[in-house]
Amino acid sequence: METGHIHLLQQFFKTLSDPTRLRLIALLAEQSYPLRDLADLLGIRDATTQHHLQQFIALDLVYRDEATPMPHYHLNLDTLHRLQTELLPQDEPAPQPDDADHKILKNYLDGDRITIIPSKNKKKIVVLRWLANRFAVDTNYTEPEVNAIIQQHHADSATLRRDLVMYQFLHREQGIYRRLPPETTGAHIQSLLG
C-alpha cells in the first residue's frame, strides 16, 4: 500500500476514534442535517459541532450543501466507496474453471452437489480443486469443520477429505487442516499427472 494511502487511512481512523465524531457520522449516514440540528442532537455547542464537521470535511467525508436557505451537511458516499475499493483489502473472486474444467464439472456436479467422485486422476483433480475452493486459504479447520463443509457437497466426507490431503489441496497437521495456496498444489498435481 502506498504511503499516501496509509496516511489517509490513519487520518480516517483517527477522526473516527472520537465518540462525538462517530455519533456525528452515524447521524449523517441516515440523512443530511443543518448545523443547528446536528448540535442539538449531539447535545453540544454549534462551534464544537462545526469543529467536528471540519475534521470530516478535510477528509472529504462530509460536504456542505449551500443550495438550501439553511445549509445542510451530507455524508460523501463517493469518498466512502473510494476508501473501500482503494484502501481496504478486497476479497479475491473465486477462481472460475476454464472450459475443459467446466465440461468435467458439468458431468460430476448437480448444482453444488458432487454426484459421483471421479475414478480417473485428471477428472478427480478438477472436482477436488472445485471442492478445495470452498475452504479459505490461511484458515485453520478442525476435522469436524472439514467434514461439515464437504458434506454440504457430498456425503462421503472421509474419502474426499483424504483425497484433498493426498492431492495436497489441504494440509493436515496434528488434527488441524489448512488449505494450501493454489501455486503449491499446482506443482504437486503436475507430478501426479506425469
LUMVEX-416512 format. One record per residue (C-alpha): x, y, z; residue number from 1; chain. Coordinates in pm, whole numbers. Layout:
N
R, X, Y, Z, NUM, A
...
END
This chain:
194
R, 0, 0, 0, 1, A
R, 134, 345, -91, 2, A
R, 244, 587, 183, 3, A
R, -27, 838, 87, 4, A
R, -294, 571, 125, 5, A
R, -157, 466, 463, 6, A
R, -163, 829, 582, 7, A
R, -523, 871, 461, 8, A
R, -628, 554, 642, 9, A
R, -457, 673, 962, 10, A
R, -639, 1007, 941, 11, A
R, -969, 832, 869, 12, A
R, -946, 608, 1176, 13, A
R, -806, 887, 1394, 14, A
R, -1102, 1106, 1300, 15, A
R, -1349, 827, 1375, 16, A
R, -1182, 745, 1710, 17, A
R, -1361, 1037, 1879, 18, A
R, -1700, 922, 2020, 19, A
R, -1874, 1250, 1929, 20, A
R, -1749, 1237, 1572, 21, A
R, -1858, 874, 1550, 22, A
R, -2211, 975, 1658, 23, A
R, -2199, 1265, 1413, 24, A
R, -2109, 1042, 1116, 25, A
R, -2379, 793, 1221, 26, A
R, -2639, 1071, 1210, 27, A
R, -2522, 1185, 866, 28, A
R, -2534, 826, 742, 29, A
R, -2910, 838, 799, 30, A
R, -2982, 1181, 645, 31, A
R, -2843, 1530, 594, 32, A
R, -2879, 1796, 867, 33, A
R, -2821, 2167, 916, 34, A
R, -2555, 2262, 1174, 35, A
R, -2809, 2366, 1441, 36, A
R, -2996, 2032, 1428, 37, A
R, -2673, 1834, 1448, 38, A
R, -2562, 2036, 1752, 39, A
R, -2899, 1977, 1923, 40, A
R, -2893, 1604, 1850, 41, A
R, -2537, 1573, 1981, 42, A
R, -2605, 1797, 2281, 43, A
R, -2305, 2022, 2211, 44, A
R, -2248, 2383, 2102, 45, A
R, -2268, 2488, 1737, 46, A
R, -1900, 2587, 1736, 47, A
R, -1795, 2244, 1868, 48, A
R, -2014, 2070, 1611, 49, A
R, -1859, 2288, 1339, 50, A
R, -1510, 2187, 1459, 51, A
R, -1600, 1816, 1433, 52, A
R, -1755, 1867, 1089, 53, A
R, -1436, 2035, 969, 54, A
R, -1242, 1716, 1053, 55, A
R, -1467, 1523, 816, 56, A
R, -1468, 1795, 551, 57, A
R, -1086, 1786, 549, 58, A
R, -1104, 1416, 459, 59, A
R, -1380, 1480, 203, 60, A
R, -1611, 1255, 406, 61, A
R, -1867, 1531, 456, 62, A
R, -1967, 1820, 234, 63, A
R, -2180, 2129, 292, 64, A
R, -2472, 2190, 56, 65, A
R, -2534, 2565, 18, 66, A
R, -2831, 2519, -218, 67, A
R, -3091, 2543, 60, 68, A
R, -3165, 2853, 273, 69, A
R, -3019, 2669, 572, 70, A
R, -2702, 2482, 456, 71, A
R, -2713, 2107, 516, 72, A
R, -2423, 1871, 580, 73, A
R, -2413, 1545, 385, 74, A
R, -2209, 1228, 409, 75, A
R, -1995, 1194, 96, 76, A
R, -2072, 839, -18, 77, A
R, -1832, 866, -313, 78, A
R, -1540, 909, -75, 79, A
R, -1652, 614, 137, 80, A
R, -1673, 391, -171, 81, A
R, -1331, 511, -286, 82, A
R, -1182, 434, 56, 83, A
R, -1335, 90, 48, 84, A
R, -1213, 0, -300, 85, A
R, -869, 168, -291, 86, A
R, -757, 123, 66, 87, A
R, -923, -176, 221, 88, A
R, -838, -531, 113, 89, A
R, -1088, -681, -125, 90, A
R, -1190, -1046, -127, 91, A
R, -1041, -1217, -426, 92, A
R, -1306, -1352, -658, 93, A
R, -1335, -1728, -660, 94, A
R, -1134, -1870, -949, 95, A
R, -1352, -1964, -1242, 96, A
R, -1295, -2303, -1405, 97, A
R, -1158, -2296, -1759, 98, A
R, -1363, -2452, -2042, 99, A
R, -1212, -2801, -2006, 100, A
R, -1269, -2798, -1628, 101, A
R, -1622, -2667, -1679, 102, A
R, -1707, -2962, -1905, 103, A
R, -1575, -3207, -1647, 104, A
R, -1757, -3036, -1360, 105, A
R, -2081, -3043, -1558, 106, A
R, -2060, -3424, -1558, 107, A
R, -1989, -3457, -1186, 108, A
R, -2185, -3173, -1026, 109, A
R, -2554, -3111, -982, 110, A
R, -2564, -2751, -863, 111, A
R, -2337, -2754, -556, 112, A
R, -2358, -3132, -506, 113, A
R, -2095, -3376, -628, 114, A
R, -2296, -3657, -787, 115, A
R, -2007, -3906, -812, 116, A
R, -1638, -3899, -722, 117, A
R, -1442, -3949, -1047, 118, A
R, -1214, -4252, -1064, 119, A
R, -969, -4104, -1318, 120, A
R, -699, -3879, -1174, 121, A
R, -741, -3590, -1418, 122, A
R, -1116, -3562, -1358, 123, A
R, -1083, -3621, -983, 124, A
R, -833, -3334, -958, 125, A
R, -1077, -3096, -1127, 126, A
R, -1353, -3191, -880, 127, A
R, -1114, -3172, -583, 128, A
R, -992, -2828, -694, 129, A
R, -1354, -2712, -710, 130, A
R, -1417, -2855, -362, 131, A
R, -1095, -2704, -222, 132, A
R, -1220, -2359, -326, 133, A
R, -1490, -2397, -58, 134, A
R, -1211, -2359, 201, 135, A
R, -1039, -2027, 277, 136, A
R, -662, -2010, 240, 137, A
R, -475, -1947, 569, 138, A
R, -765, -2061, 787, 139, A
R, -744, -2346, 1039, 140, A
R, -1017, -2610, 1026, 141, A
R, -1082, -2896, 1265, 142, A
R, -1174, -3235, 1117, 143, A
R, -1545, -3191, 1203, 144, A
R, -1540, -2850, 1029, 145, A
R, -1379, -3003, 719, 146, A
R, -1636, -3283, 722, 147, A
R, -1924, -3035, 756, 148, A
R, -1805, -2833, 454, 149, A
R, -1754, -3144, 243, 150, A
R, -2092, -3290, 343, 151, A
R, -2262, -2981, 202, 152, A
R, -2143, -3115, -135, 153, A
R, -2116, -3496, -92, 154, A
R, -2199, -3749, 180, 155, A
R, -1862, -3931, 170, 156, A
R, -1659, -3676, 365, 157, A
R, -1397, -3936, 471, 158, A
R, -1293, -4021, 113, 159, A
R, -1298, -3663, -10, 160, A
R, -1113, -3536, 298, 161, A
R, -843, -3799, 245, 162, A
R, -820, -3712, -126, 163, A
R, -795, -3339, -55, 164, A
R, -495, -3412, 168, 165, A
R, -340, -3671, -66, 166, A
R, -359, -3436, -364, 167, A
R, -227, -3154, -142, 168, A
R, -526, -2925, -164, 169, A
R, -541, -2942, 217, 170, A
R, -255, -2986, 463, 171, A
R, -317, -3182, 782, 172, A
R, -103, -3144, 1094, 173, A
R, -198, -3254, 1446, 174, A
R, -565, -3274, 1356, 175, A
R, -576, -2924, 1203, 176, A
R, -642, -2874, 831, 177, A
R, -539, -2576, 619, 178, A
R, -599, -2509, 253, 179, A
R, -271, -2483, 66, 180, A
R, -215, -2191, -173, 181, A
R, -303, -2286, -534, 182, A
R, 56, -2239, -656, 183, A
R, 179, -2504, -408, 184, A
R, -87, -2750, -517, 185, A
R, -23, -2696, -889, 186, A
R, 334, -2833, -887, 187, A
R, 227, -3145, -699, 188, A
R, -63, -3212, -935, 189, A
R, 166, -3187, -1238, 190, A
R, 390, -3454, -1085, 191, A
R, 88, -3680, -1025, 192, A
R, -30, -3643, -1383, 193, A
R, 320, -3708, -1512, 194, A
END
